[in-house]
Amino acid sequence: MVLFACDLDNTLIYSYKKDIGAKKLVEKKEDKELSFMTEYTYFALKKIFKRNDILFVPVTTRSKEQYERIIFPEGFKPKYAVVSNGGVLLAEGVEDRHWKTYSQKIVCDALNEMSKGKKFLETKGNTTEKVRIVDETFVYTKSSNADMCMKELSKMIDSSKVVLERNNEKIYIIPKEINKGNALLRLKKQIDANVTVACGDSLLDLPMLFSSDIAVLPEKLNAEHGHKMKRTVAVAEKFLLSDEVVKFVVENFVNEA
């Protein structure tokens, strides 16, 4: 069994703001069109979905609610989805109870640090979005002064308990053991996968890329971190990551069979 674990935003799907050429709508909120797949990715995924020996698993920092807005080709529903940065496993669309219990123990150990960070962000964080705890798992907000927030948070937060991450204006305070890498390893063991292929584009994806047998990632991320990975497939900036990862899976695990 090949476990194909893939981040969503800017890896498999793209905001309406990005020009990706011919595309298919995959996310709406009310009447607003939010996210798209390229036509190539959309139709290549259909080939992957038909295989019984390849398990496609979305692995995302999105909340359960945000993930459930995604519409995969022909209404396909992934058997498993890892959301909330690894804190929640959805099995057939339902939260896995044992997975959640394990995650709650980890979150409990980090609650004090998360609370300190949350209070700072609410009072001094120049936030442009409500500070919230996503799926009872991690603290998230947006700030107009993310540089200052990261600097101040790093002074007050115990880094042995939580990890601080930033993606432009987005700020995350995440329990240290809640990450996509640990989630991938747990799921690999649960389904008894032989090979793991992972794809992601950001620092939040690094634990998953480090834990995979084959990591597909942007060239820049590969140059900085690829030496820590087992095997990498670096994607040049001129190509879309989504097209290249599904092309790799099709050529190596679909067409060869």
Salt bridges, closest charged atoms under 4 A:
ASP7 OD1 - LYS180 NZ 3.09
ASP9 OD2 - ARG62 NE 2.70
GLU27 OE1 - ARG62 NH2 2.85
GLU27 OE2 - ARG69 NE 2.86
ASP53 OD2 - ARG51 NH2 2.81
GLU68 OE2 - LYS64 NZ 2.95
GLU74 OE2 - LYS46 NZ 2.86
GLU95 OE1 - LYS100 NZ 3.37
ASP109 OD1 - LYS161 NZ 3.24
GLU113 OE1 - LYS116 NZ 3.18
GLU122 OE2 - LYS118 NZ 2.57
GLU129 OE1 - LYS142 NZ 3.78
ASP147 OD1 - ARG166 NH1 2.24
GLU152 OE2 - LYS155 NZ 3.43
GLU169 OE2 - LYS142 NZ 3.92
ASP205 OD1 - LYS180 NZ 2.59
ASP213 OD2 - LYS188 NZ 3.61
ASP213 OD1 - LYS230 NZ 3.39
GLU224 OE1 - HIS225 NE2 3.84
